[in-house]
Amino acid sequence: ASDVYKRQFMEKLKQEKGIRELATSPLLLTLLCSVFEESATFPSNRSELYKEGLDVLLKKWDVKRNIERDQAYKKLSLNRKEDLLSQIAIDTFEPGNYFFKQKDVEREINTYIRNLPDANTEEEALQLDSEAVLKSIEAQHGLLVERARGIYSFSHLTFHEYFTARELVASSKSDIFLTRLLPHLTETRWREVFLLTVGMVRSADELLQTMKQEVDRLVAKDDQIQHFLSWVEQKSSSVKVCLLYTSDAADE
């Protein structure tokens, strides 16, 4: 059965180029294997693939391995773990900080824990809990890693992008797309975040329409693009005239 599973997994991986490109690290490969083990296939939506895989990493994996959580981390439900990682992701991705200081990420964790029900708000306890949670995420899931002494990052850009998109979709702020997503419409590094966000929202019509309006606005303000579009229109008109003349000549 194990050999059949491996063969099916490899065949599916070969068929799905987009999925195959994700298998670039042991952690991402583990994520793909975990998803495939659950349903013997891969979701067509990449955001669903990440969600299913991360659910395994954050919840099921440690249960199978009988890992005992640090007390502070044990209090966090699956949704709260994802909320915390999402907050860290967007606050670092937005300014382009792919690497961030340990004290900064601990401050993010500190703020998050402080707002939880029944949280111990004594500063010393919060600091100890923040350090413990960060070390737990690093040791038990590998989603955050220490790249150099006191310098952290997400273990793969994929996770940084996914959790950034998740925070945008999960936020209760009605104008968050306008204030924190659309301003980056022309930035290449935000491309995957846009794709993931569109794939995660319940209905993407309004978001896509807003994106189109923003593109139209940007194009209207750019003289070079307007000049190019006028040139294209002129060339298109001349080709139509040429084709019409050739057609009339052939009929005669």
C-alpha positions as CSV (number, residue, x, y, z in Angstrom):
1,A,0.0,0.0,0.0
2,S,2.9,2.3,0.8
3,D,4.5,1.7,-2.6
4,V,1.1,2.4,-4.3
5,Y,0.7,5.6,-2.4
6,K,4.2,6.8,-3.3
7,R,3.6,6.0,-7.0
8,Q,0.3,7.8,-7.0
9,F,1.9,10.8,-5.2
10,M,4.7,11.0,-7.7
11,E,2.4,10.7,-10.7
12,K,0.1,13.4,-9.4
13,L,3.2,15.6,-8.7
14,K,4.4,15.2,-12.3
15,Q,1.0,16.1,-13.7
16,E,0.7,19.3,-11.6
17,K,3.5,21.7,-12.6
18,G,2.3,24.4,-10.2
19,I,2.2,21.9,-7.3
20,R,5.6,20.4,-8.3
21,E,7.2,23.8,-8.1
22,L,6.3,24.0,-4.4
23,A,8.3,20.9,-3.5
24,T,11.5,23.0,-3.0
25,S,12.1,22.3,0.6
26,P,11.6,19.5,3.1
27,L,8.9,21.4,4.9
28,L,7.0,22.2,1.8
29,L,7.3,18.6,0.6
30,T,6.0,17.4,4.0
31,L,3.1,19.8,3.5
32,L,2.3,18.3,0.1
33,C,2.6,14.7,1.4
34,S,0.3,15.5,4.3
35,V,-2.4,16.9,2.1
36,F,-2.1,14.0,-0.4
37,E,-2.3,11.5,2.5
38,E,-5.7,13.0,3.5
39,S,-7.5,12.8,0.2
40,A,-5.1,11.2,-2.4
41,T,-5.2,14.4,-4.5
42,F,-4.3,18.1,-4.4
43,P,-6.9,20.9,-4.2
44,S,-7.1,22.9,-7.4
45,N,-7.0,26.2,-5.4
46,R,-3.5,26.9,-4.1
47,S,-4.8,28.7,-1.1
48,E,-6.9,25.6,-0.1
49,L,-3.7,23.5,-0.5
50,Y,-1.8,25.7,1.9
51,K,-4.7,25.8,4.4
52,E,-5.1,22.0,4.4
53,G,-1.3,21.5,4.7
54,L,-0.8,24.0,7.5
55,D,-3.7,22.5,9.4
56,V,-1.7,19.3,9.5
57,L,1.5,21.1,10.6
58,L,-0.3,23.2,13.2
59,K,-2.7,20.6,14.7
60,K,-2.4,17.0,13.6
61,W,1.3,16.5,13.2
62,D,2.2,17.1,16.9
63,V,-0.7,14.9,18.0
64,K,0.7,11.9,16.0
65,R,4.1,12.6,17.5
66,N,2.8,13.0,21.0
67,I,4.5,16.3,21.4
68,E,3.9,18.1,24.7
69,R,3.3,21.8,24.1
70,D,4.8,24.6,26.1
71,Q,2.1,25.8,28.5
72,A,1.8,29.2,26.8
73,Y,1.5,27.7,23.4
74,K,-1.0,25.0,24.5
75,K,-3.5,27.7,25.2
76,L,-3.6,28.8,21.6
77,S,-6.2,27.1,19.4
78,L,-5.5,26.3,15.8
79,N,-7.3,29.4,14.7
80,R,-5.4,31.6,17.2
81,K,-2.1,30.2,16.0
82,E,-3.0,31.1,12.5
83,D,-4.2,34.5,13.6
84,L,-0.9,35.2,15.3
85,L,1.2,34.0,12.3
86,S,-1.0,36.1,10.0
87,Q,-0.5,39.2,12.1
88,I,3.3,38.7,12.1
89,A,3.2,38.0,8.4
90,I,1.4,41.1,7.2
91,D,3.3,43.5,9.6
92,T,6.6,42.3,8.3
93,F,5.7,41.6,4.6
94,E,4.1,45.0,4.0
95,P,7.3,47.0,4.7
96,G,9.4,44.4,2.9
97,N,11.0,42.9,6.0
98,Y,11.6,39.3,5.0
99,F,14.0,39.1,8.0
100,F,13.0,40.6,11.3
101,K,14.6,40.9,14.7
102,Q,13.7,38.5,17.5
103,K,12.6,41.3,19.8
104,D,10.2,42.6,17.1
105,V,8.5,39.3,16.6
106,E,8.3,38.7,20.4
107,R,6.7,42.2,20.7
108,E,4.1,41.0,18.1
109,I,3.4,37.9,20.1
110,N,3.3,39.8,23.4
111,T,0.6,42.1,22.0
112,Y,-1.4,39.2,20.7
113,I,-1.2,37.3,24.0
114,R,-2.1,40.4,26.0
115,N,-5.4,40.6,24.2
116,L,-6.5,37.0,24.8
117,P,-9.1,36.2,27.5
118,D,-7.7,35.4,30.9
119,A,-4.2,36.5,29.8
120,N,-1.6,37.1,32.4
121,T,-0.7,40.8,31.7
122,E,2.2,41.1,34.0
123,E,5.1,42.2,31.9
124,E,7.6,39.6,33.0
125,A,5.1,36.8,32.4
126,L,4.2,38.2,29.0
127,Q,7.8,38.4,28.0
128,L,8.5,34.8,29.1
129,D,5.4,33.5,27.3
130,S,6.3,35.4,24.1
131,E,9.8,33.8,24.1
132,A,8.3,30.4,24.7
133,V,5.7,30.8,21.9
134,L,8.3,31.9,19.4
135,K,10.6,28.9,20.3
136,S,7.6,26.5,20.1
137,I,6.6,27.7,16.6
138,E,10.3,27.3,15.5
139,A,10.9,23.9,17.1
140,Q,7.5,22.2,16.6
141,H,6.4,23.5,13.2
142,G,9.4,25.1,11.5
143,L,7.3,27.9,10.1
144,L,9.6,30.5,11.7
145,V,13.3,29.9,11.8
146,E,16.3,31.8,13.3
147,R,18.5,32.6,10.3
148,A,21.2,34.3,12.4
149,R,21.6,35.2,16.0
150,G,18.4,37.1,16.9
151,I,17.2,37.3,13.3
152,Y,14.1,35.4,12.2
153,S,12.1,34.8,9.0
154,F,9.4,32.6,7.8
155,S,11.0,29.3,6.7
156,H,9.7,29.8,3.2
157,L,8.4,32.8,1.3
158,T,5.3,30.8,0.5
159,F,4.2,30.8,4.1
160,H,5.0,34.6,4.5
161,E,2.8,35.3,1.4
162,Y,0.0,32.9,2.5
163,F,-0.4,34.3,6.0
164,T,-0.3,37.9,4.7
165,A,-3.2,37.1,2.3
166,R,-5.0,35.3,5.1
167,E,-4.8,38.3,7.4
168,L,-6.2,40.5,4.6
169,V,-9.2,38.2,4.0
170,A,-9.8,37.5,7.7
171,S,-9.7,41.1,8.9
172,S,-13.0,42.7,9.9
173,K,-11.9,46.1,8.6
174,S,-14.1,46.7,5.5
175,D,-11.5,49.0,3.8
176,I,-8.5,46.8,4.3
177,F,-8.2,45.9,0.6
178,L,-8.1,49.6,-0.2
179,T,-5.6,50.5,2.5
180,R,-3.3,47.6,2.7
181,L,-3.6,45.6,-0.6
182,L,-4.4,47.8,-3.6
183,P,-1.6,50.3,-2.9
184,H,0.8,47.5,-3.9
185,L,-0.9,46.6,-7.2
186,T,2.1,47.4,-9.3
187,E,4.7,45.7,-7.0
188,T,5.9,42.4,-8.3
189,R,6.6,41.0,-4.9
190,W,2.9,41.3,-4.1
191,R,1.8,39.2,-7.1
192,E,1.3,35.9,-5.1
193,V,-0.5,37.7,-2.3
194,F,-3.0,39.1,-4.8
195,L,-3.5,35.7,-6.3
196,L,-4.0,34.0,-2.9
197,T,-6.3,36.8,-1.7
198,V,-8.5,36.5,-4.8
199,G,-8.6,32.7,-4.3
200,M,-9.5,33.0,-0.6
201,V,-12.4,35.5,-0.6
202,R,-15.9,34.2,-0.7
203,S,-16.7,36.2,-3.8
204,A,-13.9,37.9,-5.7
205,D,-16.1,39.9,-8.1
206,E,-16.0,43.1,-6.0
207,L,-12.2,42.8,-5.4
208,L,-11.4,42.2,-9.0
209,Q,-13.6,45.1,-10.1
210,T,-11.8,47.4,-7.7
211,M,-8.5,46.2,-9.0
212,K,-9.6,46.9,-12.5
213,Q,-10.7,50.4,-11.5
214,E,-7.3,51.0,-9.9
215,V,-5.5,49.8,-13.0
216,D,-7.6,52.1,-15.2
217,R,-6.8,55.0,-12.9
218,L,-3.0,54.3,-13.0
219,V,-3.1,53.9,-16.8
220,A,-5.0,57.2,-17.2
221,K,-2.3,59.1,-15.3
222,D,0.6,57.6,-17.2
223,D,1.5,59.7,-20.3
224,Q,3.8,57.1,-21.8
225,I,1.2,54.4,-21.6
226,Q,-1.4,56.7,-23.1
227,H,0.9,57.5,-25.9
228,F,1.6,53.8,-26.5
229,L,-2.2,53.0,-26.5
230,S,-2.8,55.7,-29.0
231,W,-0.1,54.3,-31.2
232,V,-1.6,50.8,-31.0
233,E,-5.0,52.2,-31.8
234,Q,-3.7,54.0,-34.9
235,K,-1.8,50.8,-36.1
236,S,-4.9,48.7,-35.5
237,S,-7.0,51.2,-37.6
238,S,-4.5,51.2,-40.4
239,V,-4.5,47.4,-40.5
240,K,-8.3,47.3,-40.7
241,V,-8.2,49.8,-43.6
242,C,-5.6,47.8,-45.4
243,L,-7.5,44.5,-45.0
244,L,-10.8,46.2,-46.1
245,Y,-9.0,47.6,-49.2
246,T,-7.5,44.2,-50.0
247,S,-10.9,42.5,-49.6
248,D,-12.6,45.0,-52.0
249,A,-9.8,44.6,-54.6
250,A,-10.2,40.8,-54.5
251,D,-14.0,41.0,-55.0
252,E,-13.4,43.1,-58.2
